[in-house]
Amino acid sequence: MSDPRILLRRQLRQARRALTPREQRAASERLLRQLAHHPLFRRSRHIAFYLANDGEIDPAPLLERAARAGKRIYLPVLHPLGHDRLLFLRHRPGDRLIPNRYGIPEPALRGGRRAPPWRLDLVCLPLVAFDARGNRLGMGGGFYDRTFARAPRARALRPRLVGLAHHFQQVASLPAEPWDIPLDAIATDATLLTFRHGT
């Protein structure tokens, strides 16, 4: 029996890739409005973003707003030793980027200013699917889960994790896998959901 997550992942990736550039830009601007004035964003000084790929909702307007506000920006970089984890490097708009093994641009590791994940205040990560309880489906690589698996249990001691997606990527229900790192919020071009996971 085939894994239903494979089919769901395929369908939603196809749907977001079908958006026109104009629709993508409009979704990004609406996402900016959802997050720009929220305390999760306003109170954060060190923020990790991603560079949109494969039809993902693009956080570029939010990244630019953060840079203009004097916040420190970081981008994920694949760990060079193949541990399926991420490093986070300081980034300024206009900095040189190089494609990783998936063809996704990322900062050059050599000479880059690395930040431990626990130094970040806010991490924006892409989603393929999500439900109203905060369960999520990613691309299947587990990079963010492995990176934040050793997060301190106390919320005050770890970065806030916010999943970003198009509103149509919401589904009725997803299973929560034991290795999934819980999200603090999910922001789309239509809404912002927040979750409490205790302290």
FENJOFEN-V950796 format. One record per residue. N is the residue number from 1. RES is the residue in three letters. PHI is phi in whole degrees, 0 to 359 (999 if undefined). PSI is psi as a letter, one per 20 degrees, with the letter a starting at -180 (* if undefined). Layout:
# FENJOFEN-V950796
{{N;RES;PHI;PSI} {N;RES;PHI;PSI}}
This chain:
# FENJOFEN-V950796
{{1;MET;999;p} {2;SER;284;q} {3;ASP;287;p} {4;PRO;297;h} {5;ARG;293;h} {6;ILE;295;g} {7;LEU;294;g} {8;LEU;299;g} {9;ARG;300;g} {10;ARG;297;g} {11;GLN;296;g} {12;LEU;285;h} {13;ARG;295;h} {14;GLN;295;g} {15;ALA;295;g} {16;ARG;285;h} {17;ARG;290;h} {18;ALA;283;i} {19;LEU;294;q} {20;THR;284;r} {21;PRO;306;h} {22;ARG;295;g} {23;GLU;296;h} {24;GLN;296;g} {25;ARG;297;g} {26;ALA;296;g} {27;ALA;297;h} {28;SER;296;g} {29;GLU;293;h} {30;ARG;292;h} {31;LEU;299;g} {32;LEU;305;g} {33;ARG;295;h} {34;GLN;294;h} {35;LEU;254;h} {36;ALA;301;h} {37;HIS;254;j} {38;HIS;281;q} {39;PRO;305;h} {40;LEU;305;h} {41;PHE;273;g} {42;ARG;298;h} {43;ARG;275;i} {44;SER;272;p} {45;ARG;254;h} {46;HIS;243;o} {47;ILE;234;p} {48;ALA;261;p} {49;PHE;243;a} {50;TYR;225;r} {51;LEU;263;p} {52;ALA;299;q} {53;ASN;211;q} {54;ASP;61;k} {55;GLY;83;j} {56;GLU;301;q} {57;ILE;297;p} {58;ASP;266;o} {59;PRO;275;j} {60;ALA;305;g} {61;PRO;299;h} {62;LEU;291;h} {63;LEU;300;g} {64;GLU;295;h} {65;ARG;298;g} {66;ALA;297;g} {67;ALA;297;g} {68;ARG;295;h} {69;ALA;277;j} {70;GLY;82;j} {71;LYS;282;q} {72;ARG;271;p} {73;ILE;254;q} {74;TYR;228;q} {75;LEU;235;q} {76;PRO;285;q} {77;VAL;228;p} {78;LEU;298;p} {79;HIS;300;p} {80;PRO;291;i} {81;LEU;265;j} {82;GLY;72;k} {83;HIS;274;j} {84;ASP;55;k} {85;ARG;236;r} {86;LEU;244;q} {87;LEU;253;q} {88;PHE;238;p} {89;LEU;246;q} {90;ARG;299;q} {91;HIS;220;p} {92;ARG;239;q} {93;PRO;309;p} {94;GLY;99;i} {95;ASP;298;q} {96;ARG;292;p} {97;LEU;235;q} {98;ILE;231;q} {99;PRO;288;p} {100;ASN;273;a} {101;ARG;293;i} {102;TYR;262;j} {103;GLY;82;j} {104;ILE;269;p} {105;PRO;297;q} {106;GLU;209;r} {107;PRO;297;q} {108;ALA;290;p} {109;LEU;293;g} {110;ARG;292;p} {111;GLY;83;i} {112;GLY;281;q} {113;ARG;264;o} {114;ARG;271;q} {115;ALA;239;p} {116;PRO;301;q} {117;PRO;307;h} {118;TRP;284;i} {119;ARG;278;i} {120;LEU;282;q} {121;ASP;270;h} {122;LEU;216;p} {123;VAL;235;o} {124;CYS;263;p} {125;LEU;231;q} {126;PRO;280;q} {127;LEU;234;q} {128;VAL;264;h} {129;ALA;210;q} {130;PHE;204;r} {131;ASP;235;r} {132;ALA;290;i} {133;ARG;268;i} {134;GLY;94;j} {135;ASN;289;q} {136;ARG;217;q} {137;LEU;231;p} {138;GLY;258;b} {139;MET;283;i} {140;GLY;105;i} {141;GLY;278;h} {142;GLY;73;j} {143;PHE;297;g} {144;TYR;291;h} {145;ASP;300;g} {146;ARG;293;h} {147;THR;297;g} {148;PHE;256;j} {149;ALA;297;h} {150;ARG;261;k} {151;ALA;299;q} {152;PRO;301;q} {153;ARG;292;h} {154;ALA;292;p} {155;ARG;299;h} {156;ALA;292;i} {157;LEU;255;j} {158;ARG;224;q} {159;PRO;292;q} {160;ARG;282;p} {161;LEU;252;p} {162;VAL;237;o} {163;GLY;277;p} {164;LEU;243;p} {165;ALA;198;r} {166;HIS;287;q} {167;HIS;299;h} {168;PHE;285;i} {169;GLN;276;i} {170;GLN;284;p} {171;VAL;237;r} {172;ALA;296;g} {173;SER;200;q} {174;LEU;228;q} {175;PRO;287;q} {176;ALA;269;o} {177;GLU;276;q} {178;PRO;298;h} {179;TRP;269;i} {180;ASP;292;p} {181;ILE;278;p} {182;PRO;292;q} {183;LEU;269;q} {184;ASP;275;h} {185;ALA;198;r} {186;ILE;229;p} {187;ALA;244;p} {188;THR;233;a} {189;ASP;285;i} {190;ALA;235;h} {191;THR;201;r} {192;LEU;224;p} {193;LEU;253;p} {194;THR;241;q} {195;PHE;226;q} {196;ARG;248;p} {197;HIS;239;k} {198;GLY;79;a} {199;THR;245;*}}
